[in-house]
Amino acid sequence: MAKVKVSINGYGNIGKRVAEAIKKQNDMELVGASKVNPDYHSHDAIKREIPLYAISNPDGFTEKNIEISGTVDDMLKKSDVVIDCAPSGVGLMNASLYARHPHAKIIYQGGEAANTAPISFNAQANYDDAVGKKSVRVVSCNTTALSRVIKSLDDAFGVQKARVAIVRRAADPNDASKFTLNAITPTTVYPSHHAVDLNTVLPHIKITTMSCVAPTTLMHCHMFFATLRNPPSEVSNVFRVIGNNKRLLIISAKHGLYSTGQIKDLAYENGRQFGDLYETGVWKEVLGIDADGELGMSLAIDQQAITIPETIDAIRAVTATADKETSMELTNTSLGIGELDLKTYAPQIQKQKFV
């Protein structure tokens, strides 16, 4: 079978991660990546032997001795699929560009509005709905994390309602243009957009969310609560459900993982490219159920990495080159997802009963 030819429109924090993930797929070929400005990311692409294409002003690249392979139109002519990794809101503006290349499928990122594509996508939640579609939108980092957790719980126990308090990082580590300094800023809308976004992939789930921005760059954190329709008699059953999902990683303070900083360090120490955590982190010590039967847990989300596996799965979905289970396993294996299991759900935890 011929490899799917994939290009990246926008080579930045997400674009470079998608590009490296594509290079690890045996059924995909990276055509190249495009850039607006000849900045340090451009040099990075060249060093990684990624063909670089100019979105505009190709002379600006040559003036800085950055070799390009042509324009973004030249790149799209060669592509079966284009991953739009432009800044939030720019993806919709690229519609006229993509209209010039009707043969190419389009995958947008979660920073775009839900109506940018006919399908919002999460591999675990609605892979089959995206098969063969012209375009899809991979939902945001926070929504990806929630989709994985809620889908797993709903399949096992039924989720009557979820409530989530979200602490968002203020900016990515390399983003000096915005940052909340020595302050916490609440999102001044209720519910926050995350609940609405979750319902684009799991429409039957009742959910409400609130969020705030905190002065950190590393990861997001969620305080997650759910009322289950058929709650289990033992907490071990919840751990078992989480442990059986390779895209959920049980982490423990007993291993020194008290903070998002230590989780990122764990990823670095285990050789993850860019120190990325593709999994949704679930703290073992903060998973339980209260006297009223409400399940609670704390989640850790690497905002720059968590949507990368879903983006790879979306490529296979829109090109109809693999079914859900096959695609997710191929992606997991290629990215080492599931290999960070620290066996934190020990027997004494499995025997703990709900109170």
PLY file of the C-alpha trace (Angstrom):
ply
format ascii 1.0
element vertex 355
property float x
property float y
property float z
element edge 354
property int vertex1
property int vertex2
end_header
0.00 0.00 0.00
1.29 3.47 -0.88
2.15 5.70 2.06
-0.13 8.62 2.87
1.65 11.85 1.96
1.22 14.39 4.77
2.28 18.02 5.04
2.33 20.48 7.96
1.00 24.00 7.37
2.65 25.93 10.19
5.86 24.68 11.80
5.86 25.79 15.42
5.34 24.12 18.80
2.61 21.77 17.54
3.79 21.53 13.94
7.24 20.26 14.85
5.76 17.60 17.11
3.32 16.42 14.47
6.14 16.31 11.92
8.33 14.12 14.13
5.39 11.83 14.91
4.61 11.40 11.20
8.23 10.42 10.57
7.73 7.54 13.01
4.75 6.09 11.10
5.50 3.31 8.62
2.35 4.08 6.62
2.97 7.83 6.24
5.43 10.07 4.41
6.20 13.63 5.48
6.09 15.91 2.43
7.33 18.93 4.35
6.35 21.85 6.52
5.54 25.48 5.78
6.51 28.67 7.59
5.50 32.33 7.39
8.71 33.74 8.86
12.30 32.52 8.62
12.81 32.22 12.39
14.66 29.67 14.52
11.96 27.06 13.86
12.95 27.23 10.19
16.55 26.34 11.04
15.24 23.53 13.23
13.26 22.07 10.32
16.32 22.12 8.07
18.43 20.40 10.74
15.76 17.72 11.05
15.87 17.25 7.26
12.28 18.39 6.85
11.65 20.07 3.48
10.62 23.65 4.16
8.09 25.65 2.14
7.34 29.37 2.33
3.79 30.49 3.06
4.70 33.98 1.88
7.77 36.03 0.97
10.10 33.21 -0.16
12.84 35.79 -0.74
12.90 36.43 3.02
14.06 32.85 3.57
16.78 32.91 0.92
18.06 36.24 2.27
18.71 34.46 5.57
20.34 31.47 3.86
17.44 29.16 4.63
16.87 26.72 1.80
13.23 26.23 0.82
11.67 23.66 -1.46
9.03 25.98 -2.85
5.81 27.66 -1.79
3.00 26.30 0.36
1.01 25.64 -2.84
3.87 23.50 -4.13
3.72 21.52 -0.88
-0.02 20.99 -0.98
0.09 19.76 -4.57
2.11 16.78 -3.32
-0.03 16.08 -0.24
-2.89 13.68 0.47
-3.45 15.29 3.88
-2.49 18.68 5.30
-2.28 19.27 9.05
-3.17 22.88 9.79
-0.93 23.92 12.69
-1.44 27.65 12.28
-2.10 29.83 15.35
-5.63 29.74 16.75
-8.15 31.32 14.41
-5.88 31.30 11.38
-6.99 27.85 10.24
-10.35 29.13 9.06
-8.57 31.91 7.18
-6.63 29.21 5.30
-9.82 27.89 3.73
-9.15 29.72 0.46
-5.69 28.15 0.29
-7.09 24.65 0.78
-9.84 25.30 -1.77
-7.10 25.51 -4.42
-6.17 21.90 -3.58
-9.48 20.02 -3.38
-7.78 16.62 -3.47
-6.17 17.14 -0.04
-7.86 16.23 3.25
-7.53 18.78 6.06
-6.97 18.26 9.77
-7.41 21.34 11.95
-6.27 21.76 15.55
-8.37 22.47 18.63
-7.68 26.20 18.63
-10.13 26.54 15.75
-13.87 26.92 16.24
-15.92 23.73 16.16
-17.66 24.76 12.93
-14.34 24.96 11.07
-14.80 21.29 10.13
-17.87 19.04 10.01
-16.41 16.69 12.64
-14.64 17.34 15.93
-12.35 14.38 16.55
-11.08 12.28 19.40
-9.78 8.84 18.49
-11.27 7.03 21.45
-14.62 8.83 21.36
-15.67 9.06 17.70
-13.04 7.69 15.31
-15.61 6.02 13.05
-17.50 9.28 12.51
-14.40 10.79 10.87
-13.63 7.96 8.45
-13.42 9.31 4.91
-14.33 12.88 5.85
-12.87 15.79 3.88
-11.83 17.63 7.04
-11.87 17.17 10.81
-10.88 19.24 13.84
-8.84 17.49 16.54
-10.22 18.88 19.79
-8.07 20.91 22.17
-5.59 19.60 24.72
-8.00 19.93 27.65
-10.88 18.40 25.71
-8.67 15.54 24.53
-7.79 14.72 28.13
-11.43 14.87 29.24
-12.58 12.78 26.27
-10.18 9.98 27.16
-11.17 9.90 30.83
-14.90 10.32 30.36
-15.15 7.83 27.50
-13.32 5.21 29.57
-15.52 5.80 32.62
-18.71 5.98 30.58
-18.01 2.68 28.83
-17.29 0.96 32.14
-19.74 2.54 34.57
-21.86 5.12 32.75
-21.29 8.81 33.45
-24.39 10.61 34.70
-22.66 13.96 35.00
-19.12 15.35 35.13
-17.87 18.54 36.76
-14.38 19.85 36.08
-12.28 22.70 37.48
-9.46 23.46 35.06
-6.21 25.24 35.94
-4.64 26.25 32.65
-1.04 27.13 31.99
-0.67 30.79 31.07
1.55 30.27 28.01
3.81 27.74 26.35
7.42 27.82 27.59
8.70 29.70 24.53
5.83 32.21 24.33
6.98 35.57 25.66
4.00 37.45 24.22
1.55 36.49 26.95
1.93 35.49 30.55
0.04 35.93 33.79
2.63 37.16 36.30
1.98 36.54 40.01
-1.77 36.26 39.52
-4.55 33.79 38.78
-7.06 34.86 36.18
-10.52 33.22 36.07
-12.20 32.60 32.74
-15.12 35.01 32.97
-17.77 32.80 31.43
-19.77 29.90 32.85
-19.49 27.18 31.85
-16.09 27.51 30.22
-15.82 26.51 26.56
-14.39 23.11 27.50
-17.81 21.68 28.36
-19.21 22.81 25.02
-16.19 21.39 23.22
-16.46 18.03 24.99
-20.03 17.71 23.76
-18.85 17.97 20.14
-17.33 14.48 20.52
-19.43 13.03 23.36
-22.80 14.77 22.92
-24.70 12.59 25.41
-22.50 13.50 28.39
-23.77 16.05 30.90
-20.80 18.19 31.89
-20.01 21.58 33.32
-16.58 23.19 33.51
-14.88 26.22 34.98
-11.33 27.34 34.31
-8.63 29.77 35.35
-5.17 30.69 34.11
-2.22 30.25 36.49
1.36 31.58 36.22
3.00 28.42 34.89
4.10 27.22 31.46
4.47 23.47 31.90
1.08 21.74 31.97
-2.63 22.04 32.73
-4.28 20.46 35.79
-7.89 19.31 36.18
-9.89 18.65 39.32
-12.37 16.15 37.89
-15.59 14.90 39.48
-18.15 12.46 38.07
-21.38 10.87 39.20
-21.46 7.30 37.84
-24.65 5.47 36.90
-23.30 2.11 38.01
-20.49 2.81 40.47
-18.21 -0.12 41.28
-17.94 -1.56 44.77
-14.17 -1.23 44.87
-11.81 1.51 43.75
-9.61 -1.16 42.15
-12.14 -1.38 39.32
-11.60 2.29 38.50
-7.84 1.84 38.56
-8.20 -1.19 36.32
-10.18 0.79 33.74
-7.62 3.57 33.75
-4.71 1.14 33.68
-6.13 -0.65 30.65
-6.10 2.56 28.60
-2.57 3.23 27.35
-3.38 6.91 26.84
-4.07 7.32 30.56
-1.04 7.15 32.88
-1.38 6.57 36.60
1.24 8.63 38.41
2.08 8.63 42.11
3.57 10.91 44.72
5.26 7.77 46.07
7.50 7.93 43.01
8.30 11.60 43.66
5.75 12.84 41.14
4.24 15.62 43.26
4.00 18.25 40.52
3.75 18.88 36.82
7.43 19.80 36.82
8.40 16.32 37.99
6.08 14.71 35.46
7.80 16.61 32.66
11.14 15.53 34.10
9.94 11.92 34.01
9.20 12.27 30.31
12.65 13.78 29.65
14.42 11.08 31.64
12.61 8.36 29.70
13.83 9.76 26.39
10.59 11.30 25.21
11.27 13.67 22.33
10.85 17.30 23.51
10.09 15.85 26.97
6.53 15.20 25.83
3.86 13.38 27.81
1.32 12.09 25.28
-0.74 10.43 28.01
-3.24 12.02 30.38
-1.69 11.84 33.84
-3.94 10.60 36.67
-2.66 11.00 40.24
-3.17 7.77 42.20
-3.45 9.47 45.58
-6.17 11.84 44.39
-8.56 9.22 43.04
-11.46 8.16 45.22
-15.14 8.47 45.93
-16.88 10.43 48.65
-19.71 9.42 50.94
-22.28 10.57 48.37
-20.79 8.35 45.69
-19.07 11.06 43.64
-15.82 10.00 41.96
-12.96 12.49 42.04
-9.50 12.60 40.51
-6.72 15.02 39.57
-5.38 15.08 36.01
-2.17 16.43 34.46
-2.16 17.49 30.78
0.86 18.30 28.63
-0.69 20.95 26.39
1.98 20.70 23.68
1.88 16.91 23.33
-1.45 15.37 24.25
-3.16 15.99 20.89
-0.30 14.54 18.82
-1.50 10.90 18.98
-5.02 12.00 18.05
-3.69 13.95 15.08
-1.90 10.85 13.78
-5.08 8.79 14.23
-7.07 11.48 12.41
-4.83 11.04 9.35
-5.75 7.36 9.16
-9.41 8.12 9.78
-9.86 10.69 6.99
-7.91 8.52 4.53
-9.75 5.36 5.68
-6.45 3.47 5.87
-7.03 1.78 9.25
-9.81 1.07 11.72
-9.87 2.63 15.18
-8.18 -0.16 17.12
-5.47 -0.69 14.50
-4.69 3.01 14.21
-4.52 3.64 17.95
-2.22 0.65 18.47
0.07 1.73 15.61
0.23 5.24 17.04
0.79 4.05 20.59
3.59 1.72 19.57
5.38 4.24 17.36
5.31 6.96 20.05
6.07 4.70 23.00
2.69 5.33 24.59
2.14 2.87 27.43
5.85 2.39 28.13
5.94 4.82 31.07
3.71 2.59 33.22
5.15 2.78 36.74
2.80 0.10 38.14
1.47 2.59 40.64
-1.83 0.82 41.25
-0.37 -1.53 43.87
-2.35 -4.43 45.46
-3.07 -2.45 48.64
-4.74 0.22 46.51
-6.69 -2.31 44.48
-8.21 -3.73 47.69
-9.33 -0.34 48.98
-13.11 -0.05 49.09
-15.25 2.95 48.37
-16.55 4.78 51.42
0 1
1 2
2 3
3 4
4 5
5 6
6 7
7 8
8 9
9 10
10 11
11 12
12 13
13 14
14 15
15 16
16 17
17 18
18 19
19 20
20 21
21 22
22 23
23 24
24 25
25 26
26 27
27 28
28 29
29 30
30 31
31 32
32 33
33 34
34 35
35 36
36 37
37 38
38 39
39 40
40 41
41 42
42 43
43 44
44 45
45 46
46 47
47 48
48 49
49 50
50 51
51 52
52 53
53 54
54 55
55 56
56 57
57 58
58 59
59 60
60 61
61 62
62 63
63 64
64 65
65 66
66 67
67 68
68 69
69 70
70 71
71 72
72 73
73 74
74 75
75 76
76 77
77 78
78 79
79 80
80 81
81 82
82 83
83 84
84 85
85 86
86 87
87 88
88 89
89 90
90 91
91 92
92 93
93 94
94 95
95 96
96 97
97 98
98 99
99 100
100 101
101 102
102 103
103 104
104 105
105 106
106 107
107 108
108 109
109 110
110 111
111 112
112 113
113 114
114 115
115 116
116 117
117 118
118 119
119 120
120 121
121 122
122 123
123 124
124 125
125 126
126 127
127 128
128 129
129 130
130 131
131 132
132 133
133 134
134 135
135 136
136 137
137 138
138 139
139 140
140 141
141 142
142 143
143 144
144 145
145 146
146 147
147 148
148 149
149 150
150 151
151 152
152 153
153 154
154 155
155 156
156 157
157 158
158 159
159 160
160 161
161 162
162 163
163 164
164 165
165 166
166 167
167 168
168 169
169 170
170 171
171 172
172 173
173 174
174 175
175 176
176 177
177 178
178 179
179 180
180 181
181 182
182 183
183 184
184 185
185 186
186 187
187 188
188 189
189 190
190 191
191 192
192 193
193 194
194 195
195 196
196 197
197 198
198 199
199 200
200 201
201 202
202 203
203 204
204 205
205 206
206 207
207 208
208 209
209 210
210 211
211 212
212 213
213 214
214 215
215 216
216 217
217 218
218 219
219 220
220 221
221 222
222 223
223 224
224 225
225 226
226 227
227 228
228 229
229 230
230 231
231 232
232 233
233 234
234 235
235 236
236 237
237 238
238 239
239 240
240 241
241 242
242 243
243 244
244 245
245 246
246 247
247 248
248 249
249 250
250 251
251 252
252 253
253 254
254 255
255 256
256 257
257 258
258 259
259 260
260 261
261 262
262 263
263 264
264 265
265 266
266 267
267 268
268 269
269 270
270 271
271 272
272 273
273 274
274 275
275 276
276 277
277 278
278 279
279 280
280 281
281 282
282 283
283 284
284 285
285 286
286 287
287 288
288 289
289 290
290 291
291 292
292 293
293 294
294 295
295 296
296 297
297 298
298 299
299 300
300 301
301 302
302 303
303 304
304 305
305 306
306 307
307 308
308 309
309 310
310 311
311 312
312 313
313 314
314 315
315 316
316 317
317 318
318 319
319 320
320 321
321 322
322 323
323 324
324 325
325 326
326 327
327 328
328 329
329 330
330 331
331 332
332 333
333 334
334 335
335 336
336 337
337 338
338 339
339 340
340 341
341 342
342 343
343 344
344 345
345 346
346 347
347 348
348 349
349 350
350 351
351 352
352 353
353 354
